[in-house]
Amino acid sequence: MPDTLYYDGLCGLCTREIRTLRRLQRGQLDFADIHQLSAGDSLPSREILLKRLHLHTSEGQWLVGLPATVRAWSHTRWGWLFRPLLWPGLRSLSERIYRSWAERRYRRLYACSVCMGAEE
């Protein structure tokens, strides 16, 4: 059973990264566009999924944010480049950078009165 990466199909940067991952991965990673999920799926809310990258591992564990990114890229031959981001010392800086980027991306795409009304 493969890992499943949940991504924002309305985000240009996200979809470019997913296209690259689809091309490079070795068959053990599935992709789920958050905007295509049905309401009956037993998943975190759409808002939670959109705020940070989520990956559901084949073992049933949820990885969120930077660990999800590193795990997704581990399914490619380039995964070794991402592993150091989780090393002690680098991890806290990497997490801060990721959180800041993810918050800015979410606010830019979804956290406005017009956008929030369209989500409901």
Backbone as CSV, one residue per row, in Angstrom:
resi,resn,N_x,N_y,N_z,CA_x,CA_y,CA_z,C_x,C_y,C_z
1,MET,0.850,-1.188,0.000,0.000,0.000,0.000,0.893,1.249,0.000
2,PRO,0.687,2.153,-0.928,1.538,3.346,-1.015,1.153,4.434,-0.012
3,ASP,2.079,5.369,0.200,1.783,6.588,0.945,0.863,7.443,0.079
4,THR,0.078,8.326,0.727,-0.779,9.253,-0.017,-0.439,10.676,0.387
5,LEU,-0.120,11.497,-0.585,0.202,12.899,-0.375,-1.010,13.736,-0.755
6,TYR,-1.485,14.564,0.167,-2.633,15.448,-0.065,-2.089,16.820,-0.431
7,TYR,-2.518,17.327,-1.571,-1.966,18.593,-2.070,-3.078,19.528,-2.526
8,ASP,-2.717,20.797,-2.629,-3.639,21.844,-3.055,-3.584,21.975,-4.572
9,GLY,-4.571,21.426,-5.247,-4.615,21.456,-6.696,-4.904,22.820,-7.297
10,LEU,-5.217,23.816,-6.459,-5.443,25.179,-6.954,-4.228,26.077,-6.786
11,CYS,-3.178,25.544,-6.200,-1.944,26.308,-5.971,-0.957,25.963,-7.087
12,GLY,-0.543,26.971,-7.845,0.373,26.744,-8.960,1.694,26.129,-8.540
13,LEU,2.275,26.633,-7.466,3.543,26.091,-6.983,3.369,24.637,-6.544
14,CYS,2.280,24.366,-5.844,2.008,22.995,-5.371,1.854,22.031,-6.542
15,THR,1.091,22.427,-7.545,0.855,21.518,-8.675,2.130,21.279,-9.476
16,ARG,3.015,22.271,-9.554,4.297,22.057,-10.231,5.132,21.030,-9.475
17,GLU,5.162,21.147,-8.139,5.921,20.180,-7.356,5.315,18.780,-7.490
18,ILE,3.991,18.681,-7.500,3.327,17.381,-7.648,3.638,16.774,-9.015
19,ARG,3.631,17.579,-10.065,3.996,17.062,-11.396,5.412,16.471,-11.375
20,THR,6.322,17.181,-10.705,7.698,16.693,-10.603,7.753,15.405,-9.792
21,LEU,7.065,15.371,-8.658,7.045,14.158,-7.833,6.427,12.977,-8.591
22,ARG,5.341,13.221,-9.316,4.702,12.147,-10.100,5.700,11.548,-11.103
23,ARG,6.465,12.418,-11.724,7.413,11.980,-12.738,8.596,11.218,-12.118
24,LEU,9.060,11.661,-10.951,10.268,11.096,-10.357,10.033,9.939,-9.388
25,GLN,8.830,9.847,-8.837,8.593,8.831,-7.802,8.628,7.430,-8.396
26,ARG,8.825,6.455,-7.497,9.034,5.075,-7.929,7.826,4.181,-7.672
27,GLY,6.619,4.744,-7.704,5.413,3.932,-7.628,4.842,3.683,-6.243
28,GLN,5.427,4.242,-5.207,4.913,4.010,-3.860,4.288,5.264,-3.256
29,LEU,3.887,6.195,-4.111,3.299,7.443,-3.634,2.064,7.757,-4.481
30,ASP,0.919,7.865,-3.801,-0.318,8.289,-4.452,-0.539,9.764,-4.145
31,PHE,-1.339,10.423,-4.967,-1.594,11.849,-4.823,-3.092,12.100,-4.746
32,ALA,-3.498,12.980,-3.837,-4.909,13.317,-3.684,-5.052,14.838,-3.649
33,ASP,-5.753,15.367,-4.640,-6.044,16.802,-4.676,-7.107,17.079,-3.617
34,ILE,-6.810,17.934,-2.692,-7.708,18.252,-1.577,-9.063,18.715,-2.092
35,HIS,-9.076,19.427,-3.203,-10.322,19.983,-3.734,-11.192,18.929,-4.422
36,GLN,-10.651,17.751,-4.629,-11.395,16.669,-5.276,-11.910,15.630,-4.276
37,LEU,-11.632,15.824,-2.995,-12.052,14.851,-1.979,-13.545,14.967,-1.727
38,SER,-14.183,13.849,-1.489,-15.612,13.874,-1.182,-15.822,14.125,0.306
39,ALA,-16.967,14.689,0.645,-17.267,15.060,2.025,-17.285,13.856,2.961
40,GLY,-17.534,12.677,2.449,-17.624,11.484,3.282,-16.282,10.902,3.700
41,ASP,-15.194,11.378,3.099,-13.877,10.851,3.444,-13.540,11.174,4.896
42,SER,-13.007,10.212,5.617,-12.648,10.430,7.030,-11.236,11.002,7.099
43,LEU,-11.147,12.290,6.816,-9.883,13.003,6.771,-9.993,14.264,7.609
44,PRO,-8.851,14.884,7.896,-8.929,16.212,8.516,-9.733,17.160,7.624
45,SER,-10.185,18.259,8.181,-10.980,19.212,7.400,-10.167,19.762,6.225
46,ARG,-10.871,20.252,5.219,-10.209,20.841,4.054,-9.290,21.990,4.479
47,GLU,-9.766,22.819,5.408,-8.950,23.950,5.868,-7.643,23.470,6.480
48,ILE,-7.698,22.450,7.315,-6.479,21.911,7.933,-5.547,21.352,6.864
49,LEU,-6.098,20.617,5.911,-5.280,20.054,4.843,-4.630,21.138,3.987
50,LEU,-5.334,22.260,3.798,-4.797,23.336,2.970,-3.714,24.151,3.674
51,LYS,-3.733,24.171,4.987,-2.770,24.994,5.723,-1.366,24.419,5.727
52,ARG,-1.234,23.113,5.710,0.067,22.441,5.719,-0.041,21.192,4.844
53,LEU,1.076,20.798,4.255,1.126,19.580,3.473,0.900,18.378,4.396
54,HIS,0.060,17.435,3.969,-0.236,16.230,4.749,0.091,14.992,3.927
55,LEU,0.676,14.016,4.595,0.967,12.736,3.962,0.507,11.633,4.899
56,HIS,-0.278,10.711,4.373,-0.745,9.556,5.138,0.134,8.385,4.722
57,THR,0.914,7.861,5.673,1.863,6.808,5.345,1.156,5.476,5.138
58,SER,1.845,4.575,4.510,1.308,3.229,4.296,1.113,2.503,5.626
59,GLU,1.787,2.969,6.691,1.636,2.381,8.028,0.481,3.015,8.805
60,GLY,-0.186,4.008,8.214,-1.331,4.641,8.864,-1.008,5.889,9.674
61,GLN,0.219,6.358,9.614,0.630,7.553,10.352,0.435,8.803,9.484
62,TRP,0.068,9.922,10.135,-0.041,11.202,9.440,1.237,11.992,9.663
63,LEU,1.828,12.490,8.586,2.961,13.403,8.657,2.473,14.745,8.124
64,VAL,2.878,15.818,8.794,2.389,17.144,8.445,3.570,18.094,8.275
65,GLY,3.488,18.935,7.243,4.503,19.958,7.033,5.799,19.388,6.490
66,LEU,6.896,19.811,7.092,8.225,19.420,6.633,8.420,17.897,6.603
67,PRO,8.030,17.153,7.652,8.174,15.694,7.576,7.400,15.075,6.396
68,ALA,6.254,15.649,6.050,5.487,15.164,4.899,6.260,15.405,3.608
69,THR,6.870,16.556,3.501,7.669,16.884,2.324,8.847,15.927,2.184
70,VAL,9.559,15.739,3.286,10.727,14.856,3.259,10.306,13.430,2.898
71,ARG,9.215,12.941,3.488,8.749,11.581,3.183,8.331,11.465,1.720
72,ALA,7.627,12.475,1.201,7.206,12.431,-0.204,8.427,12.342,-1.123
73,TRP,9.415,13.178,-0.869,10.606,13.168,-1.721,11.445,11.919,-1.513
74,SER,11.256,11.214,-0.389,12.009,9.966,-0.172,11.598,8.891,-1.175
75,HIS,10.485,9.092,-1.857,10.024,8.155,-2.875,10.686,8.409,-4.230
76,THR,11.644,9.318,-4.255,12.399,9.602,-5.478,13.878,9.328,-5.224
77,ARG,14.641,9.349,-6.259,16.084,9.158,-6.071,16.741,10.386,-5.430
78,TRP,16.003,11.486,-5.317,16.529,12.721,-4.741,16.212,12.867,-3.252
79,GLY,15.587,11.863,-2.671,15.188,11.928,-1.266,16.325,12.225,-0.312
80,TRP,17.508,11.756,-0.612,18.657,11.988,0.269,18.957,13.483,0.433
81,LEU,18.588,14.295,-0.553,18.821,15.742,-0.447,17.920,16.399,0.596
82,PHE,16.778,15.788,0.883,15.799,16.373,1.795,15.971,15.888,3.239
83,ARG,16.546,14.703,3.428,16.691,14.133,4.776,17.394,15.041,5.774
84,PRO,18.456,15.752,5.383,19.135,16.619,6.361,18.230,17.700,6.967
85,LEU,17.122,18.042,6.284,16.210,19.048,6.831,15.614,18.610,8.165
86,LEU,15.620,17.298,8.442,15.061,16.773,9.690,16.133,16.469,10.733
87,TRP,17.385,16.737,10.426,18.455,16.497,11.386,18.376,17.527,12.519
88,PRO,18.724,17.112,13.742,18.777,18.082,14.843,19.686,19.248,14.442
89,GLY,19.310,20.410,14.852,20.065,21.604,14.474,19.481,22.258,13.231
90,LEU,19.330,21.501,12.164,18.726,22.043,10.948,17.202,22.015,11.012
91,ARG,16.663,21.051,11.759,15.217,20.869,11.757,14.475,22.103,12.268
92,SER,14.918,22.693,13.365,14.167,23.835,13.908,14.152,25.002,12.921
93,LEU,15.274,25.263,12.273,15.318,26.327,11.271,14.447,25.963,10.066
94,SER,14.554,24.726,9.596,13.765,24.268,8.450,12.276,24.340,8.744
95,GLU,11.883,23.944,9.965,10.467,23.992,10.370,9.955,25.437,10.380
96,ARG,10.762,26.352,10.928,10.346,27.773,10.963,10.154,28.322,9.560
97,ILE,11.077,28.008,8.674,10.975,28.484,7.290,9.739,27.880,6.626
98,TYR,9.522,26.578,6.799,8.363,25.930,6.194,7.066,26.539,6.731
99,ARG,6.957,26.678,8.064,5.729,27.233,8.661,5.453,28.632,8.137
100,SER,6.482,29.452,8.063,6.316,30.821,7.575,5.836,30.813,6.120
101,TRP,6.450,29.986,5.289,6.045,29.902,3.886,4.611,29.392,3.776
102,ALA,4.268,28.335,4.525,2.931,27.732,4.436,1.856,28.724,4.901
103,GLU,2.125,29.455,5.967,1.151,30.443,6.452,0.949,31.548,5.428
104,ARG,2.026,32.024,4.847,1.929,33.078,3.833,1.166,32.577,2.607
105,ARG,1.452,31.358,2.162,0.763,30.771,1.010,-0.729,30.647,1.282
106,TYR,-1.088,30.147,2.465,-2.503,29.967,2.799,-3.226,31.320,2.849
107,ARG,-2.625,32.292,3.518,-3.258,33.622,3.598,-3.441,34.217,2.211
108,ARG,-2.439,34.099,1.382,-2.505,34.675,0.033,-3.601,34.016,-0.799
109,LEU,-3.751,32.703,-0.677,-4.713,31.995,-1.509,-6.115,31.903,-0.923
110,TYR,-6.241,31.844,0.414,-7.538,31.498,0.997,-8.044,32.399,2.117
111,ALA,-7.196,33.115,2.783,-7.634,33.828,3.975,-8.072,35.263,3.674
112,CYS,-9.010,35.400,2.768,-9.620,36.699,2.522,-11.128,36.499,2.592
113,SER,-11.880,37.545,2.821,-13.324,37.398,3.011,-14.001,36.804,1.774
114,VAL,-13.569,37.182,0.598,-14.157,36.656,-0.626,-13.867,35.152,-0.738
115,CYS,-12.580,34.787,-0.510,-12.188,33.377,-0.615,-12.878,32.524,0.440
116,MET,-12.932,33.021,1.646,-13.517,32.220,2.732,-15.010,31.993,2.476
117,GLY,-15.696,32.957,1.896,-17.105,32.775,1.561,-17.294,31.743,0.465
118,ALA,-16.338,31.661,-0.454,-16.433,30.688,-1.538,-16.216,29.275,-1.049
119,GLU,-15.521,29.090,0.053,-15.232,27.756,0.587,-16.454,27.116,1.228
120,GLU,-17.353,27.912,1.738,-18.480,27.366,2.502,-19.541,26.773,1.640
